[in-house]
Amino acid sequence: MSGSVATRYAEWIVSHSRLVVVLILLLTAVVAAGAAVGDPEDGGIGQFETDSEETDALEEIEATYGTDDAIVAQVVVRDEGGDVLTRESLLEGLRLQRAVREDEALNATLDEQGFVGLENVVGTAAVYEDRTEAGAEPPETGAPTLEEQITALESRSDEEVEALLADVLDPERDAGQQGQSAGAGERADPYEFLPTDYEPGETTADARITFVFQVDSSGPEEEPRDAYDAQVELADRVDERFDDAFVFGQGITDEASSNAVGDSFAIITPVALVLVLGVLAVTYRDVVDVLIGLVGIGVVMAWLAGVQGWLEIPSSQLLIAVPFLLIGLSIDYALHVVMRYRETRAGELEGVAAPKPTASATANGGPVGPRAGMTVGLAGVVLALGAATVSTGVGFLSNVVSPLGAVRDFAVLSAGGILATFVAFAVFVPALKVEVDEFLESRFDRDRAKRPFGSGPSATGRALSRLVAIPQRLPLAVILAALLLAAGGAYGATGIDTEFNQADFLPEDAPGWAKSLPGPLAPDTYTIRDDAAYLGDNFAERGEGSRTQILIRGPVTDPDALAAMDEADSAVGEDDTVVVGQDGEAAIEGPPSVVREVAAENESVAAAVAERDTDGDGLPDEDVAGVYDALFDADADRAGDVLYRTDEGAYESARLLVTVRGDAPAQTVADDSRDVAATVERAGPVTAIATGGPVTTAVVQDALLETLVQAFAITLVVILVFLTALYWVRHRALSLGAVTLAPVVIALAWLLGTMALLDLPFNSETAVITSLAIGLGVDYSIHVGERFVDERDRQPTLEAALAATITGTGGALLGSAATTAAGFGVLALALAPPLRRFGLVTGLSIVFAFVACLTVLPCLLVVRERLLARVG
């Protein structure tokens, strides 16, 4: 866009200002209607899909073995330094279960197992003991009722319960007897309800766990809201009955996360509003201009919601950065338009044919009216706004090449929002401001010729004027220092944590100052993060994220294959995420463990194994298929958990179920699970693939991070090509594009290095946030570069061009950076870790982009000018 085209564009907008305002408002209404017409669903990690052998293996498991639809919550009762295995504590656990069963709504969310804990094992053992003493035979199926268990324990003294407990927890007791302790049809190892540091045979423990198995009537793609609500209600009842206990489950974490976000915004929103409005007030020093800017932001947000609705883009964690990016761009665009307009009206820009001044304009030294001022001001910045819009929009749009649907949605929505920002602040706001200023001046004789921020004798103006001396005197030193810092940042980034850990999203408890806030501002107490860590450190968990699977294909009936599966736990080290039980064995369930356990309970399976076991390890060394057949005859459900048998009786695959720490990073869990699979492959004639929730999460997160990093590279290349072409067409300057982009890359390196120093992970979440460094950095850099080129043609010397650039555009950049950094940086005070990381990384990206564009870029421009002068 040449200068004449920019001028004609500005003249048309200004001369048709009223029509422009009406048309944009009508267009905004049409676009915003998409928010009501469309119905974008919320999307989480499951929406990030990628093809891999791990996801293929999981699909095969779901098709052949089926899935466990049960939702699992965990009740932990603890007494540090005390004992939770007393008669009264066990009875209180059973009474809690009875109260929940008696509640119709809560009971409806429990499956057939319901509660399974040590209190049930001991209570069942007590019932059987009473029946044996009475000469009655235990039933073949069904467990004693809760009422029978409670009655049996209530009839015993503390000493008798301890003796019964000692019998149940006797390490010499065989598996068959332990299985009967839970009742016919139940398979309960009493040790799984005790901490991992429990010493077998002891009758005291400082903690115990009870599993709550739930169901929900919602569809497979819907959130099990009833079950999650029941977990929250259960947590309240647990708190009422026990001094130190907690419930952990997805419903609890969702509730805590939601409340933490609400508490965070309750604290932060007033602070952020005060900071943002305060900075805008200082920058504009005019209520009307602040309101016009907010109206423009409202138009952008309306377009954003409408585009998302019309295109039916589902919400996801990736999209959290989009509105913040657009608000930052909006504030920046608005400041550049308004400040250039003010410069023109104040007579600080040349080339304006001033109309006859009004009385108020003359009195205030403002020789230019609103329409003439906006014509010249808008013509002076619209090219920079257009270049920033195209480069930033195309840069984000480069993400459409990603194989991940959520990243493509992020690209499209970002590009649409950036276009909306240009429409709002290069079309709508200039026209609206002309109408408002003319109305106020003509009807109320209000002076609208304000001094631009950063100019004149103000403190900001003096600070920016001092900044002019740096590129004049020390350009090479500044560039060298910036590059050294960037190199350090790049080096630090090589060791940055790239793992994705769901535990990092759990809220932390508020600091003391926040809890001392009055009334509704005071946040709740959050222990969910500590509870998750306690669970991971002390128990083998159940539920989402606590188990991986190894799919084994090939001749699974080969004795060597069975032996290889038996050696799987040899891959588990002391510091691995695979849980190790009290017996020192890794918590891996598969054909070997099931064969041994069922053989201990079933005589026919035991006989089949004995006939084929030549080395006495409890596993067949020949005719493994025959043992598997006996296993299915004895317990088809249990055998079907670890073996897939076709209708024709052939065994096609096996699987290992590996219990892992639920609070561990997904990538670490995946690596440890792959080690187990590799051990099986090396030892037997089969293939083994690690899969399951944590593994597929790691695969998706790695693919997501990889595609985002690739998108960074593509974005930078696209922007470089665009800027190079733009500056060549306009100024026949090939190097200006690279010079303009260099500060953006340097600021990005600074940001990554700072993240490494602050121990902030660079994963799919923060990678999206760092895209702000590119978006805002390119915008800032283009404004400085374009202003310098204009001033270089207009001013007599290089020094004068630098001074006009830094004091003119620098003031607008300072106001923009201060506003957005203050508004988003205050999120670092949030209780929710994602909000806190977002605020910190966003604030840093804005500060670094601003510093690089007002220090490094002017120095690069000076060095370029001097080199060109020497060559010329």
N, C-alpha and C positions, 0 to 999 in steps of 0.2 A: 504494500500500500504506500504510494508516494505521498509527499507532503501535500500536494494539491488534492489528491483523493481524500486524504484525512481531513483536509479543510472543508471540502465539499460535503463529506459525511457529517462533520460537526455542524455545518450550516444547516443541513437538512433537518437534523435532530432538533436543533434550537428553533428553527423557523416553524416546525410542526410539533412543537413540544406538547401542546394539549392533546393532539391526535395520538402522539406516541404514548403518552400516559394512559389514555383510554384503551388503546390497542393492547398494550402490554398487560394491563389489568384484566382485560377480557381473555387474552391468551393464557394468563396465569390461572384464571378460573377454570379454563378448559383442561389445562395440564393437571392442575391440582385435583380435579374431579377423579383422576385415576386412583387417588388414595382411598376414595369411597367405592369406586367401581371394582378395583382389583382387591384381591384378598391374599397378600403375600404371607406365607406361613413362616413361623420361626424355624430356623435351621441350626443344628449344632454340628458336632464333629462328624456325625453320620452322613452329612450331605457332601463331605469331601470324599469323593470316590475316586479310586485309581485302580487300574488293572495291575495285579501282581499275583505271584504264586501263592502268597499268604491269603489273599482274599478268595482266590479260587479254592484253596484248601478248606477255608471256613465254609464256603458255600457247599462244598461236597459233604462236610461234616453235618451241616444243617439238613441236607437232603437225605443222608443215610442214617445218621444217629438221632436226628431230631434235635430240638432245642429245649432247654429247661426254661419254662415260662415263669417260674417262681421268682418273685421279688424278695430279696433277703434284707432284713434289718438285723442289727446286732445290739443286744443289751449287755452292757458291761457293768458289773457290780464290783467295786474295789474298796479296799480298806488298807491303805498303806501302813505297813507295820502291824496290821491286825489280821483277822481271819474272816473270810467270807464263806467258809464251809461249815459254819455252825448250824445247829438245828434251826434256830430262829431265822437266820438269813436264808436258808434253803426253803423254809416254810413261807417266808415273805415273797420269795420268787414264785412259788406255786400259787399263792393267793393273788398275786398280780395277774398271773395267767387266767385264773378263774374270773377275776373281775373283768378282764378284757373279753373273755368268752361270753360273759353275761351281757355285755354291751352289744346290742344287735348290729349297730353300724360297724363297730370295730371287728366283730366276729365275722362279718361278711367279707372282710378283706384277708382272712386267714385261710390257707389251703389245708389239706388233710393233715399235714404234719403240724402246722401251727407253730407252737413253741417247742424247741428242742434244746434242753440244757442239762447241766449236771443235776439240778434239782429234780428233773424228770427221771433221770437214771436212778438216783437214790430213792426217790419216791416209788418208782416201779419195783425196785429191788425189795423195798419194805413190804409192798403188797404181796409179792411172791413169797417172801419169807413168812408172812402171816398165813398165806394159803397153805404152805408146806406144813407149818406147825398144826394147822387145822385138819390136815390130811386130805386137802382138796388138790386136784390136779390143775395146773395152769392151763388156760385155754390155748388152743393151737394158733389162733389168730386174734389180733386186736390187743391193744395195750390197756392197762388199767386206766380208769377215768381220773381226771384231775381230783375229783372229790375223794376217790379211793386213795390216791397218793397222799393228799393232805391229811386224811383221817389216819392213815398208817403212820405218818411221821409225828402227828400230834400225840399219838398214843405211846410214843417212845420218849425216853429221857434223853438228855444231852449225851450221856455216856453211850447209850444204846445206838443213837444216830452216828456217833463217832465210830463205833465198832462196825456198823453197817457200811459206813463210808470207807473204812479201812479194807473191808472185804471187796467193795466195788473197785477201789483203786489199787488193789494188790497187783504188783507187776508180774507175779507168777501165775495169775489167773489167765486161763487160755481165752482165745478170741471168742469161742463159742459161748462161754459163760458171760463174757462181757456183753456180747450181743443180746443175750437174754435179759440183761439188766435193764435194757430199755424197753423191753416188751416184745412179744412176738411180732414179727414183721418189721421191726425197727432195727437199724444197724447204727449203733452209737458207740463210739470209742470215748470213754469218759475223759481221756486225756485231751481230746480236742477242745474241751470246754475250759481248760486250764492254761495258764501262761506257759510260754515256751521254756521258761527257766524253772518250771515246777519239777521237783524231785519225785519221781515215781515212788509210790508207797506212802508219802506224807499225807496226813489228814488235815493239813492246814494250807491255806493259800491266801495271798493278799488280793486276788482278783479271780473272777470267773466270767465266762461269756455264755450267753444264751442266744440262739439263732431263732429268728422269727420269719417263717416262710409265708409269703403273701401271694394273693392273686388279685387280679383287677379285671373288670368287665370291659375295659376300653379295648379298642382295636390294636392290632400289632404295631401300627404306625403312630398311635396316639400315646400321650403321656399318661401313665397310670395314676391319675390325680387322686382317686379315692384311697389307694394304697399309701401314697405319699402323705396325704392328710392324716391317715391313721397313724403313721410313724410319728408325726408331730404330736398328736394326742397321746400316744403311748409314752413319748418322752416326758410329757407333763405328769403322767401317772407314775412313771419311774422316779421322778424327782420327789414326788410326794411320799414315796415309800422308803427310799434309801437316802442315806446321808451323802454318799459319794457314788454316783452311778450316772451313766449316760447311754443314750440310744444313738446309733450311727447307721445311716442309710441314705439313699439318694434323696428321699423326701426331706430329711433333716438338713443335708447340705444345701439343697435348693432353697429351703426356708431361710437358713442362715445367710446364704449369699444374697438372696433378695432383700432381707432385712438390712444387711450391711450396706448394700447399695443405697437403700432408702435413707439409712442413718447418715451415710456419707454425704448424700446430696442435701440432707437437712442441715448439715453443718457447713458444707462447702458452698452451696448455692448463694446464700447471702454474702459470703465473703467474696466469691467470684464476681457476683453482680456489682458489688461495691467497687472492687478493683477495676473491673472492665469499664464500668460507667465513669469511675473516677479518672481513669487514664484517658478515655474518650473526651471527658469534659475538659481536662487539661489540654488535650491535643486540639480539639475543635474550639473550645472556649465559647461554645454557642449551642444552646439547647435545640434549636431548630435543626442544625446540621446533624446532631446526634440522632434526633428522631428520624430524619430522612435516611440516615445510614441504617437504622434499625428496620425501617420499612423495607429497604432493599434486601436486608438479610432475610426478612420474612418472605419476600418473593422467592428468594433462592430456596429456602426450606420448603415452601409450597411446591415448587417445581421438583425438588428432590423426592418428596413424598409421592407426588403424582407420577413421576417417571417410574419409581419403584412399583407403584400400583399397576400402571398400564402394562408394564413389562413383566409383571408378576414375579419380581425378583424376591426370593425368600431372604428373610433377615438371617444374619449369621455373625459370628464373632469378627469376621473380616470387615464387615461394613461399619463397625463402630468408628473407624477413622474417617469415614466419608463426610459426615456433617461437620466434624471438627476442621477438616481440611477446607471445606467450603466456607465456614465462618471465618477462618483465618484469611482466605483469599478475599472474601467479601470486605472485611475490614481494610485490607490492604488496597483493594481496588477503589473503595470509597475514599480513602484518604488521598490517594494519588489524584483522583478526579477533583476533589474539593480543594486540595492544596494548590494544584496547578491553576484552578479557577481563581483562587484567592490571589495567587501571584500575579495573574493577568489583571485582575481588578485593581490591585495595589500599584500597578504600573511597573512591576519588577520584570516583566517580559517584554521584549521588543516586538514590533511588527503588528501592533494593534491600531486600527483606525478608530479612534475613540469618538463616540457620539458626543453630543452636547451633554456635559455632566449635570446630574441632578444637584440640588442644593445640599443634600446630605452627603453625596459622594464628594462634592467639592470641599465641604467642611472637614471631611475625614481623609482627605488626600487620595481619594479613589477616583481616578479620571475615567474609568470604564464601567459601563452599565452591565447588568446581568447577562443579557443575550450576547453582547460582544465578548464579555469575559468568558462565558462558557464556550463560545465558538472557538476562540483561540486556545483556551485551556484544554478542552476536550480534544481538539486537533493535535495538541502537543503530547497527549498521553494515550490516545486510542490505539496508536500503532504498538506501543509497548504492551498495552492491555491485550490487544489481539495476538501479539507474538507470545505473551505469557499463556494466554488461553490455548492457543494451538499447540505450543510445545508441551505444556503440562497435560492438556487433554489427550493429545496423541501419545504422549509418554505413558500415561495410565492406560490408554486404550490398547497399548501394545500387549497388555496382559491377556487379551482375547485369544492369543495363541496357546494359552495354558491348557493342558489336558484336564484340569480340574474345573468343574462347573462353577464352584463358589468363587474362584479367582476370576473367571470370565464375568460373572455377575458384578464383582467388585470393580472390574475395569469399565464395564458399560455404565454402571451407576456413577462412578467417579467422573467419567467423561461427560455424561449428561449433566451432572451438577456443575462442572466447570463451565460448560456452555451456558447454563442458567446464570452463573455468576457474571459472565460477560454481558448477557442480556440485561441483567438487573442493573449493573453499574456502568456499563458503557452505552446503554440505551435509555433505560427507565429513569435511573437516578438523575442523570444530567437534565433530562426534560422536566422531571418533577422539581428539581432545585430551581431551574429557571422560572417556572410558574410560581413557586412559593416565594422566591426572592422578589420577583416583580410585584406580586400581590402585596407583600409586606411593605415594600418601598413606596408603591403608588397609593395604597389605601391608608397605611398607618405611618408613612414617612419614617420607617425603621431602616437604619443603615445596615446593609447586608455585605458591605465591603470589609471583610475581616482580614487581619494580618495572617499570613500562612505560618504554620508551626515551624519553629527552628530558624526563622529569619529574624533580622533585627537585633536589638541589644539584649534579648532575653538570655537566660542562663543556658538554655538549650542551644540557641544560636551561637553563643560564645564557645560552647563545647564542640559543636560541629565545625566551627571555624578553626579551632585548634587542630582538629582532626585532618584538616586540609594539608597541614605542614608535613604529615607523615609520608605520604606518597611522593612529595616533592623532595624530601631530604634523604629518606631511608627506604626507597622502594625495594632494593635488592635484599636488604636485611630483613624486611617484613616478609617478603616472599620466601626467603630461606627458612626463617623461623616457622612460617606456616607449613612449609613442606616437611620440615623435621617433625613437627607435631603430627602432621598427617601420616608420616611414615611410622611414627610411634603408635598412632592409633590403629593403623593397618596391621602392625605387628601384634598389638594387643588383641585385635579382632581374631587372629588365628587361634587364640586359646579361649575364645569366648564360649560359654556353655550354649549348646544348641539343642538341649534336651527339652522335651515337653512333659511337664508333670502336672497332672490334674490337682495334686495337693497344693500347688502354687496358686490355685484359684480360690482356695478356701480363705474366708475372711479371718483377720487377726483381731484380737481384743483391742479396744480403744485405749490410747494413752491416758494418763491421769488427767491432763488438762481438759480432754474432751469429756470425760465423765463428770467433771466438775461444772459443766455447762448447766444452765438452769432449765428446768421443766422439760418440754418436748425435745429440746435440742440435745439432751444427754442421750448418748447411744446405749444400746443394750450391751450385756456382757457376752462375748463370743469366745467359746472354748472349742469350737469345731476343729480348728487346726491342730490344737494340742490333742484332742480326742483321736484324730486320724493318726497322728504320730504314735500315740500310745497303743492303738490297735496294731499298727504295723510292727512296733517293737515287741509286743507281748503275745500276740495271738495269730493263729492261722485264720485268715478272714474268709468270709463267704460273700457272694454277691458280685456286682459289676466291678471289673478291674482286678479281681483277686485270683483269677485262674487263667492260665494259658493252656493250649492244647497242642499236642504233637500228632499229626496225622501220619500214619505209617502205611505205606503201600507196598505191594509185592507179596512174596510167599510168606505170609504171616504165620502159617502153620509149620514152617521150618523150625526145628529145634534151635538152630543158631539164631533165628529171628527172635524167639522168645528169650533166649539168653541175652541177646543184645538189649532188648527192652528192660531186662532185669538189671543191666549194668548202667542204665540211664542216670541213676543218682550219683555215679562216680564223677559226673561232670559238674556237680554242684560244689562250689567252694564255700569257705566260711563267710565271705562278705557278699555272696550272691543274694539276689532278691528272691530266690526260691526258698520257701519256708522249710526249716528242718525241725522235726518233732522232738519230743523229749527223749526218744530212743536213739537220736542221732541220725535217723534216716530222713532223707528228703521226702517232702510231702508230694509224692508222685504216684498217682493211681493209674494202673494199667492192667493188662492181662496177667502179668506175674503176681501182682498184689492181690488181684481178685481171685485168682486160682488158689492161692495160699489161704486167703480168708474164708472162702466158701468151703474149701477142703477141711478147715478146722471146725466148720459147723455141720457139714453134710458128709455122711459116711460113704455114699456112693461116689461122690467126687474124690474123697480121700482115697478110696480103693482104686479108682481109675488112675490117680496120680501115682500111687505107690507101685502099681504094676509097671509104670513107664519111667520111673525115676531111678536112674542107675547110679547117680552120684550123691543122693541124699540131700539135695538142696531144696526139696519141696516142689520141684517143677519137672514136668515130663521131658525126657531126653529122646523120646521117639513117639510116633503116632500122636502128635500134639492135637491134631484135629479131633481125635477120639476124646481127649480130655475136654476140649472146647464143647463138644457135643454134650458130654455129661454136665458141663457147667451150665449150658442153656437149659437142660432138662431140670436141673436143680433150682436155678434162679435166673430166668430169662431176662428180667429187667436189669439185674446187676451185670450179667454177661453182655447184654446189649449196650451197656454204657461204654464198654471198652473194645468191643468186637462188632464188626458188621458182617452178618451172615445173610446171604441171598435166600430167596424163596426155595432155591434148589439145594440149599445146604452148603454152598461154597463160602469160604471165608475170604473176603476181598480186601479188607483193611482192618487196622487196629488203631487205637488212639491212646495216648497218655494224657492224663489230666494233671496239670502241674499247678500247685498252689503257690502263689507269689504274694509279695508284699503289695498291698493295694495303694500305698502311699509312695511307691517308688516311681522314678521317671519311666515313661513308656519305652524309651529307647534302651534303657538298661535292662528292663524286664525282657524286651525282645532279644537282646544279645544273650542273656543268660538262657532263655528258652531255646535259642538257636544252638547254643553249646550242647544242650541236652539232646537235641535232634541230631547234631553232628556226631555225638558219641554213639547213638544208636546206629546211624548209617555206617560208621567205621567198623562196628563190631558185628554187623549182620548183613544178610543179603537182601536188604530192603532200602527203600527211600523214606526219609523222614522230613517233614516240613513243620516248622513251628508256626502256629497261628493262634487265633483267639483274640478277644477284645484288646488287651494291651498291645499285642503284636501288630494287629491291623491298625491300631491307633498310631503306633510308631511309624509304620509304613506310610500311612497317609500324611502324618506330620512331616516326615522326611521329604516326601514328594512335594508337599505344599511349600516347605522352606526352599527346596531346590528350585521350584518354578518361580517363587517370588524373587529369589536371587537372580535367576535368569532374566526375569522381567526387569529388575533393576538395570542389568547390563543393556538389555534391549532399549529400555527407556532412555538411558543416557546416550546411546548411539543414535536413536531417532531424534532426540533433542539436538544433539550435535549437528547432525545432517541438516535439520531444519534451520537452525540458527546460522550455520555456515552459508546455506543457500540464501537465507533472508538478507544477511549482511553483504553477500556478494551482489545480489540484485540491487540493493539500495545504495551501497557505498563502495562496491567493487573491492571489498576487504575480505579475504579468505580467512584470516586469522582471528577476526573478531568473535566468531562463533565459539571457537575453542577457548579464547580468553574469557568470554562471558560464562562458559560452563565450568571452567576450572575451579572457581570458588565453591560451587555446589559440590563437586567431588571432594574437595578439601574439607568442607564442613561435614560431609558424610563420614569421612575417615575420622575426624575429631569425635563425632558422635559415637561411632563404633568403639573407639578406644575408651571413651568415657564409660560406655556401657560395660566394657570389660573391667574397668577399675571399680565400678559400683556393683559388680557381680550381677548385672542384669542379663538374663539369657537372651540370645538372639534366636528366637524360634518363630513359628508362623505368626504368633500374636505380635511380637515386637517388630518383626520384619515389616508387617503392614504399617505399623506406626511410623517406622523410620522412612516410609515412603513420603511422609510429610516433609522430611528434610529435603527431598528432591522437589516436591511440588512447590513449597514455599521458597526454597532456595533459588529455583529457576525463576520464579516470579520476581523476587527481590533483585536478582542479578540482571535480568532483562531491563528492569526499570532504571537501574544505575547505568548500564551500558548504553541504553537508548538516550538517556538524558545527557550523558557525556558526549555522544556523537553529535547531538543537536547543539550543545553548548560549544563544542569544538569548532563547529562551523560558524557560530554566532560570535564567540568571544575572540578578542585579539590574541590572547596568549593561552598556553597550556594551563598555567596556574589559575587564570581566571575561569577557564572551563571547569577545572577541578573544583574550585570554590563554589561555583554556581551549582554544580552537580551534587556535591556533598551537603551543602546547606539547603538546597532546594529539595531534591528527591530524598536526601538523608533524613530530613525532618519527617516526611511522610512515612518512610521506612521505620524510623524510631517509634513513631506513634503506633504503627501497625504491629511491630514486634513487641512493644511493651504491652499492648492490649491483649494480643493473643497469648503471649507467654504468661502474663499474669492470670488470665482467665483459665487457661488449661493447666498451667503449672500448679495452681492451687489444688488440683486433683491429687497431687502427691500426698496430701493430708488424708486421703480417703482410707476407710477401713477395708474396702475390697481391694485385694492385690491387683487385679486387672486394671481398675481405675487408677490406682496409685502408679503402676508402671506406665500407664498411658499418659498421665499428667507429667511424670518426670521426663519420659523420653520426648514427648511433644514439646515441653518447655525447653529442653536442651537443644532440640533440633531447630527451634525458632531462634534461640539466642545465637547458636553457632552460625546459622544462615545469615543472620543480620551482621554479626561481627565480620564474617568472611567477605560479605558484599561491600562493607564500608571500609575495610582495611586492605584485604588482599586484592580485590578487584581494581580499586583505584591504582594500586601499585603496579599491577599487571598492565593496566592501560597506559600508565606513564612510561614503563619500560618499553612497551610496544611502540609508543609514539617516538621515543628517543631512538630506537633501533631503525624505525622507518625514516627518521630524519637523517641518520647516518648513511643509510643505503641510498636515500634520495640525493 
